Amino acid sequence: MVSKLEQRFQEYPDLHQAYSECMQKYENLCHINQNNEDANSREERYNLQRHAVCKTSNSTSHTCDVLDDSLRSSNGLWLNHLLLVGPTVQQYLYSIVLRFGI
């Protein structure tokens, strides 16, 4: 079965090349690694779907990788369901507006 991303790569070989370079850069920076599935592993893992976004509005095109957390894991939960919510770090909008006297 061919994924939508692979279909796009077949239609746009330049996008495939740019996306491959982007992924190689991420791997060199240790932001990602290859997933070697181990059926006996009890460690929970979540694989996020990815898709390529190419911005061509500038004189130099820029390709980036976008993660999609909408895919449910084998236990039926999204990754965002399992992440802890931290405290609010930004100020409330009301206090920001008052500071500027608007």
N, C-alpha and C positions, 0 to 999 in steps of 0.2 A: 504494500500500500504506500503510495507516494503522498507525503505531507504537502500542505499548502505552501510551506516555505520552499520545499524542493521543486514544486511546480513553478514558483516565481523564479527560482534560480535557473530553471530550464528556459524560461521565457526571456530572462535578462542575465546573460552570462557576466556582464560587467558588475552587476549587483552581487553575484555569487563570488566573484574575485575580491571585491571590496569587503564583503562580509567575512570571507575566510581570513583576510588580513586582520580584520578587527578581532576575530576570535583568537587568532595566533598571538596578537598583542596582549589580549587578556590572559592567555595561558602563560606567556612569558612573564607577566607581572604577578602571576600566582593568584589572579582573581577567580579563575576557574580551573578545574581539572577534569580529566576524563573519568566518567563514572564506570567503574568496573563492578558490575553487579555480582554480589555473592549471596546466593540463595540461603546460606546458613547464617548469614549475618543478622543479628538481632538489633542492630543499630537502625533507627528510623531515618529515612532519607526522603527528601522532597526534591523532585526535579521540576524546575520551572520551565514552562514552554517559552520559547523565544521567537521573535520575528525581527526581520531587518527593516530599518527605516532609513531612507536615503533622502537627505535634504539637498536639493539641486538648485535652490533659489540663489545661492551665492555663486561667485565665479569659480570657486572650488567646491565640489560636491563633498558631502560628509555623510558617511554611513555609520549608523550606530545600532546597537543591539538593544531591544526592548524586551523586558521580562513580563510574562503574563501569569499572574497567580490565580487565575480563575479555574485552573484544572484541579479537580479534587484528587486527593491521595487515595490509597487503598483502604484507609479507614473512614473515608467519606468526608474528611475535613479539608478546608483550604489552609494553606500555610498561614495566612493572616488570622485564622481562628486560633492558632496556637501561639502566636507572638504576644508577649505581654505589652500592655499599654503603659507607657511611662507618663510622667507628669507633663503638663503643658509647659513648654519652654518659652513660647512667645508671649508677649503682653496681650492683654485684651484689646480689641479694636477700639473700644470706648476710650481707654486711657491714651492710646496713640493719637486719636483724633483730638482729644483735649490738649495734648501737649503742643500740637500745631495750631491751636486756636481757631479751628474751622467751625 
